[in-house]
Amino acid sequence: MTESHTESNDECAIALTGVRKCYGQTVAVRDLTLSVPRGELFAFLGPNGAGKTTTIKMIVGLLQPSAGTVRVCGRAIGSNGVAAKIMTAYVPDQPFIYEKLTGREFLYFVAEMYGLSKERRDRKLASLLDRFDIGAFLDQLTESYSHGMKQKIVLAAAFLHEPRVLVIDEPMVGLDPRTVRSVKDLFLEHTGGGGTVFMSTHTLAIAEQVADRIGIINKGELIAIGTLAELRARARQEHSLEEIFLRLTEAGDDDDR
């Protein structure tokens, strides 16, 4: 992988067209069509078992759809997946780190994987160390890290190669309030610079504060999408996103797929 990225004329950072994912007879995602433009912070909400994580895994290429197409920055995940993944960063809901590496070694590994030069790596890392306040434990083995410390490291790793598209599942779990504020600021800076954030979360207050648009999925189907004001109008509800969410999903059930 190299540092250079080929520009796409496609204004859509993420595009899903007629996407369906089945596990045997169970339909986890049903004919999902969704586009997220560049420069948008999109919050993807749904009750447990709604299909959020399955959708995310198809966007980042960890799962292939049973039908339909997924494109990231104009590249089809199935046929041109490497080109799409170079421009994407993914943070799952459970941070994964090689536990026999120090935090610094892990970040260096990620930088090398994306082909960053030493100069670019060190320049970007210096900024991230300050933003996430991770310098004090950077040279400790990650097996000793708390959940919150691991989350900081994987978030720093996600921003390290300056991805165009950041796909993140439950970004704020385990983070202290100061770091939550830093992450929100980084998201807004990223989208302000033309990047895209696709964020799945159960923390509705975070979505309410930072999202440009919100999509709600329930039982595998996208049941609502729009700005907070548009969702309020649809739900005939003038109060919080939580109340709108509950009204639209009728409080959903089952565990996340």
C-alpha positions in Angstrom: 0.0 0.0 0.0 1.2 3.5 -0.7 0.5 6.9 0.7 -1.1 8.3 -2.5 -4.8 7.8 -3.2 -6.5 8.2 -6.6 -9.2 10.8 -6.6 -12.7 9.6 -7.4 -15.3 11.9 -9.0 -18.0 10.1 -7.0 -19.4 12.6 -4.4 -20.8 9.6 -2.4 -18.4 8.3 0.2 -20.5 5.2 1.0 -23.2 3.8 -1.3 -25.2 0.6 -0.6 -27.7 -0.4 -3.3 -30.2 -3.2 -2.7 -28.0 -4.8 -0.1 -29.3 -8.0 1.5 -27.5 -10.3 3.9 -28.9 -13.7 4.8 -27.7 -16.2 7.4 -29.4 -19.4 6.2 -33.2 -18.6 6.3 -32.6 -15.5 8.5 -32.5 -12.1 6.7 -30.3 -9.9 8.8 -30.3 -6.9 6.3 -33.1 -6.5 3.9 -32.7 -4.6 0.6 -30.8 -1.7 2.1 -30.2 1.3 -0.1 -28.3 4.1 1.5 -25.8 6.8 0.5 -23.6 8.9 2.7 -21.9 11.9 1.0 -18.5 13.2 1.6 -18.2 15.6 4.5 -21.1 14.0 6.5 -21.2 12.5 10.0 -23.8 9.8 9.7 -25.2 8.1 12.8 -26.6 4.6 12.3 -29.0 3.6 15.0 -31.1 0.6 15.8 -32.1 -1.7 18.6 -30.2 -4.9 19.3 -30.4 -7.3 16.4 -31.5 -4.7 13.9 -28.6 -5.4 11.5 -26.2 -2.5 12.3 -23.1 -4.5 12.8 -23.8 -6.7 9.8 -24.2 -3.6 7.7 -20.9 -2.2 9.0 -19.1 -5.4 8.3 -20.3 -5.3 4.7 -19.2 -1.7 4.3 -15.6 -2.5 5.4 -15.5 -5.8 3.5 -15.5 -8.3 6.4 -18.8 -9.7 5.1 -20.0 -10.0 1.5 -23.6 -9.2 0.8 -25.9 -12.0 -0.3 -27.3 -9.5 -2.9 -26.7 -5.9 -3.9 -23.6 -3.7 -4.1 -21.4 -1.8 -1.6 -19.2 1.0 -2.8 -16.7 3.1 -0.8 -15.3 6.3 -2.4 -16.6 4.9 -5.7 -14.8 1.6 -5.4 -16.9 -1.6 -5.3 -15.9 -3.6 -2.1 -16.3 -6.9 -3.9 -14.2 -6.2 -7.0 -11.9 -3.4 -5.9 -11.9 -3.9 -2.2 -8.2 -3.1 -1.5 -8.5 0.3 -3.1 -11.5 1.0 -1.0 -9.9 -0.2 2.2 -6.8 2.0 1.7 -9.2 5.0 2.1 -11.1 3.5 5.0 -10.5 3.0 8.8 -12.7 0.7 10.8 -13.0 0.7 14.6 -15.1 -2.3 15.9 -17.2 -2.2 19.1 -14.5 -4.4 20.8 -11.0 -3.0 20.3 -8.6 -5.5 19.0 -4.8 -5.1 19.6 -1.9 -7.5 19.4 -1.4 -7.8 23.1 2.3 -8.7 23.0 3.0 -5.4 21.3 3.4 -2.1 23.1 1.0 0.7 22.0 3.8 2.4 20.1 4.7 -0.9 18.3 1.0 -1.4 17.4 0.8 2.1 15.9 4.0 1.7 14.0 2.7 -1.6 12.6 -0.5 0.2 11.4 1.5 3.0 9.9 3.7 0.5 8.0 0.6 -1.5 6.8 -0.7 1.7 5.2 2.7 2.6 3.7 3.2 5.8 5.7 6.7 7.3 5.6 8.5 7.7 9.0 8.2 11.4 8.7 4.5 11.4 8.1 3.9 8.7 10.7 5.8 10.7 13.4 4.1 14.0 12.5 0.6 12.5 12.7 1.4 10.4 15.8 2.7 13.5 17.7 -0.7 15.2 17.2 -2.7 12.0 18.2 -0.6 11.4 21.3 -1.6 14.8 22.5 -5.3 14.5 21.5 -5.8 11.1 23.1 -3.4 11.7 26.1 -1.7 8.3 25.5 2.0 9.1 25.8 2.3 7.9 29.4 1.4 4.3 28.6 2.5 4.1 24.9 5.5 1.9 25.7 3.7 -0.6 27.9 2.5 -3.9 26.6 -1.1 -3.5 25.5 -2.1 -6.6 27.4 -1.9 -4.4 30.5 -4.3 -1.8 29.1 -7.8 -1.1 30.4 -10.7 -1.1 27.9 -10.6 2.7 27.7 -6.8 2.7 27.0 -7.3 0.1 24.3 -10.1 2.2 22.8 -7.8 5.3 22.7 -5.1 3.3 20.9 -7.4 1.9 18.2 -8.9 5.3 17.7 -5.5 6.8 17.2 -4.6 4.0 14.8 -7.8 4.7 12.8 -6.8 8.4 12.3 -3.1 7.7 11.7 -3.3 7.3 7.9 -5.8 10.1 7.5 -8.6 7.9 6.0 -11.3 9.5 3.9 -14.0 7.3 5.4 -14.1 6.4 9.1 -16.5 3.5 10.0 -16.8 3.2 13.8 -19.0 1.0 16.0 -19.7 2.3 19.5 -16.9 4.9 19.6 -17.3 6.2 23.1 -17.5 3.0 25.2 -15.0 3.1 28.0 -13.8 6.6 27.3 -13.5 9.3 30.0 -15.4 12.6 29.4 -12.3 14.5 28.3 -11.5 11.9 25.6 -15.1 11.8 24.5 -14.9 15.5 23.9 -11.6 15.0 21.9 -13.2 12.3 19.8 -16.2 14.4 19.0 -13.9 17.3 18.0 -11.8 15.0 15.8 -15.0 13.7 14.1 -16.1 17.2 13.4 -12.7 18.2 12.1 -12.6 15.2 9.9 -15.9 15.9 8.3 -15.1 19.6 8.1 -12.1 18.7 6.0 -14.2 16.6 3.6 -13.9 13.2 5.3 -16.8 11.0 6.2 -17.8 9.4 9.5 -20.2 6.4 9.6 -21.0 5.9 13.3 -23.1 3.2 14.9 -24.0 3.9 18.5 -26.5 3.2 21.3 -25.4 6.5 22.9 -28.2 8.6 21.4 -27.1 11.8 23.0 -23.8 11.6 21.1 -25.7 11.1 17.8 -28.0 14.0 18.7 -25.0 16.3 19.3 -22.8 15.6 16.3 -24.6 13.8 13.5 -25.6 15.6 10.3 -28.0 12.9 9.5 -29.4 9.9 11.3 -30.5 6.5 9.9 -32.6 4.1 11.9 -32.6 0.4 11.1 -35.0 -2.1 12.6 -35.4 -5.8 11.8 -33.0 -5.4 8.9 -34.8 -2.6 7.2 -34.0 1.1 7.1 -37.2 2.6 8.6 -36.2 6.3 8.8 -33.4 8.6 7.6 -32.9 12.3 7.8 -31.7 15.2 10.0 -32.9 15.4 13.6 -35.5 17.9 12.5 -36.8 15.6 9.8 -37.0 12.7 12.1 -38.9 14.8 14.6 -41.4 15.7 11.9 -41.8 12.1 10.9 -42.3 10.9 14.4 -44.5 13.8 15.3 -42.2 14.2 18.3 -40.6 17.4 19.4 -38.4 16.1 22.1 -35.2 14.0 22.4 -33.7 11.6 19.9 -34.3 8.9 22.5 -38.0 9.5 22.4 -38.1 9.6 18.6 -36.0 6.4 18.4 -38.4 4.6 20.8 -41.4 5.8 18.9 -40.1 4.7 15.5 -38.7 1.3 16.6 -41.2 0.4 19.2 -38.3 -0.5 21.4 -37.0 -3.5 19.3 -35.7 -6.8 20.7 -33.2 -9.6 20.3 -29.3 -9.4 20.4 -27.1 -7.7 17.9 -26.1 -9.9 15.0 
